[in-house]
């Protein structure tokens, strides 16, 4: 049992490394799944290129690639869940410890300030003694000098305590921001029931102009996060009374993998996709792009891979292709 739960005792750096490894595993499993699925499709239709026939039984190899990549994606998702929870626990412990240290520093500062007030009172008493007699005055001057030195030392200690408190507060804030950023990276893009209702009400005026046509909504093969987000887009269209053609998990990446959400439409439907993208962006913080023009013959919405820090940034000027759904 000790080995089974050894992840619960991992250090922060080790947990971050394991989380990175889990995310890389998901990405590699997705690429292997895409390669295996494409190879299986080509082999089944007798269009397998010569460079992919490096095995006597290529179909079996491609089937194994698909199966193992699905296992890899499950293991990667489990790793992301486990290690992100562990990293969050470590951050909570560190923030609590820093908060406790800051509180102790504040208490020390209060004690020192009380000592300063006591020294101020002592100085006042010494001044009264100076006025009463010369002998007492000389003694009081000496006491005042000592008290001033103690005040200066106490003030110095108080300043150092305040500086230490400020450093603890700054460290705690950095940890909080790092935790928020981590949660943002591992959280899936979703549209809840309220989000769908709000955006659908915004899109309902376009139902008449879209009558008799279907909006093509698709996501990449092997991308469960994108499939869930695409289902939310479809829910919006359905509630708005706009017909759609679902291609969730049926698009295969040919060439460069796309990140974010891309919508294209003919020129006349430009306001439709602009309104849809604007409404979705108001509910979900992710990269979205809409483009319309005469080169597009139908309305298409492609749910790409979720942008994650460390992966290639989405292209700023990019018109998404019309990917061919898997038959």
WODA-V571502 format. One record per backbone hydrogen bond with DSSP energy under -0.5 kcal/mol. NH is the residue of the N-H (numbers start at 1). CO is the residue of the C=O. E is the energy in kcal/mol with one decimal. If there is no record, write none. Layout:
NH/CO/E, NH/CO/E
//
This chain:
5/1/-1.8, 6/3/-1.2, 8/5/-1.4, 9/6/-1.7, 10/7/-1.4, 15/11/-2.4, 16/12/-2.5, 17/13/-2.1, 18/14/-2.3, 19/15/-2.4, 20/16/-2.4, 21/17/-2.3, 22/18/-2.3, 23/19/-2.1, 24/20/-2.4, 25/21/-2.2, 26/22/-1.9, 27/23/-2.0, 28/24/-2.9, 29/25/-2.7, 30/26/-2.2, 31/27/-2.0, 32/28/-2.6, 33/29/-2.5, 34/30/-2.3, 35/31/-2.5, 36/32/-3.0, 37/33/-2.8, 38/34/-2.4, 39/35/-2.7, 40/36/-2.6, 41/37/-2.3, 42/38/-2.7, 43/39/-2.5, 44/40/-2.2, 45/41/-1.6, 46/43/-1.1, 47/42/-3.2, 48/42/-0.6, 52/49/-1.4, 53/50/-1.4, 54/52/-0.7, 58/55/-0.7, 61/57/-1.6, 62/58/-2.6, 63/59/-2.3, 64/60/-2.4, 65/61/-2.3, 66/62/-2.3, 67/63/-2.6, 68/64/-3.0, 69/65/-2.3, 70/66/-1.9, 71/67/-1.9, 72/68/-2.6, 73/69/-2.5, 74/70/-2.2, 75/71/-2.7, 76/72/-2.8, 77/73/-2.8, 78/74/-2.4, 79/75/-2.4, 80/76/-2.6, 81/77/-2.3, 82/78/-2.8, 83/79/-2.8, 84/80/-1.9, 85/81/-1.7, 86/82/-2.1, 87/83/-2.5, 88/84/-2.1, 89/85/-2.0, 90/86/-2.2, 91/87/-2.2, 92/88/-2.4, 93/89/-2.2, 94/90/-2.4, 95/91/-2.7, 96/92/-2.4, 97/93/-2.3, 98/94/-2.5, 99/95/-2.4, 100/96/-2.2, 101/97/-2.3, 102/98/-2.4, 103/99/-2.1, 104/100/-2.2, 105/101/-2.3, 106/102/-2.2, 107/103/-2.1, 108/104/-2.2, 109/105/-2.2, 110/106/-2.2, 111/107/-2.1, 112/108/-2.4, 113/109/-2.4, 114/110/-2.1, 115/111/-2.0, 116/112/-2.1, 117/113/-2.0, 118/114/-2.0, 119/115/-2.3, 120/116/-2.2, 121/117/-1.9, 122/118/-2.0, 123/119/-2.2, 124/120/-1.9, 125/121/-2.1, 126/122/-2.2, 127/123/-1.9, 128/124/-1.4, 129/125/-1.6, 130/126/-1.7, 131/127/-1.6, 132/128/-1.1, 133/129/-1.3, 137/133/-2.1, 138/134/-2.6, 139/135/-1.9, 140/136/-2.9, 141/137/-2.8, 142/138/-1.8, 143/139/-2.3, 144/140/-3.3, 145/141/-2.4, 146/142/-2.2, 147/143/-3.3, 148/144/-3.0, 149/145/-2.1, 150/146/-2.5, 151/147/-2.9, 152/148/-2.8, 153/149/-2.3, 154/150/-2.8, 155/151/-3.2, 156/152/-2.2, 157/153/-2.5, 158/154/-2.7, 159/155/-2.4, 160/156/-2.3, 161/157/-2.5, 162/158/-2.5, 163/159/-2.3, 164/160/-2.6, 165/161/-2.5, 166/162/-2.3, 167/163/-2.0, 168/164/-2.3, 169/165/-2.5, 170/166/-2.2, 171/167/-2.4, 172/168/-2.5, 173/169/-2.0, 174/170/-2.1, 175/171/-2.2, 176/172/-2.0, 177/173/-2.5, 178/174/-2.4, 179/175/-2.1, 180/176/-2.2, 181/177/-2.3, 182/178/-2.1, 183/179/-2.5, 184/180/-2.0, 185/181/-1.7, 186/182/-2.0, 187/183/-1.3, 190/188/-0.5, 196/192/-2.4, 197/193/-1.9, 198/194/-2.2, 199/195/-2.4, 200/196/-2.4, 201/197/-2.1, 202/198/-1.3, 203/199/-1.7, 204/200/-1.3, 206/203/-1.9, 207/204/-1.8, 210/206/-1.7, 211/208/-1.2, 213/210/-1.9, 215/243/-1.6, 216/214/-0.6, 216/299/-2.4, 217/215/-0.6, 217/245/-1.9, 218/301/-2.4, 219/247/-1.5, 220/303/-0.8, 221/251/-2.7, 223/220/-1.3, 224/222/-0.6, 227/223/-2.0, 228/224/-2.1, 229/225/-1.9, 230/226/-2.6, 231/227/-2.0, 232/228/-1.4, 233/229/-1.7, 234/230/-2.3, 235/231/-2.0, 236/232/-1.7, 237/233/-2.1, 238/234/-2.6, 239/235/-2.1, 240/236/-1.8, 241/238/-1.0, 242/237/-2.8, 245/215/-2.8, 247/217/-3.5, 250/219/-0.5, 250/247/-1.7, 251/219/-2.1, 252/324/-0.7, 255/253/-0.6, 256/254/-0.5, 260/305/-2.3, 261/287/-2.2, 262/302/-2.4, 263/289/-2.6, 264/300/-2.5, 265/291/-1.3, 269/266/-1.1, 270/267/-1.6, 273/269/-1.8, 274/270/-2.4, 275/271/-2.2, 276/272/-2.2, 277/273/-2.7, 278/274/-2.3, 279/275/-2.4, 280/276/-2.5, 281/277/-2.5, 282/278/-1.4, 283/279/-0.5, 283/280/-1.4, 284/280/-2.1, 286/284/-1.3, 289/261/-2.3, 291/263/-2.4, 293/265/-1.7, 296/293/-1.4, 300/264/-2.6, 300/298/-0.5, 301/216/-3.0, 302/262/-3.1, 303/218/-2.8, 303/301/-0.6, 304/260/-2.9, 304/302/-0.9, 305/258/-2.5, 311/308/-2.2, 318/316/-0.7, 320/318/-0.7, 323/321/-0.9, 325/323/-0.6, 326/250/-3.2
//
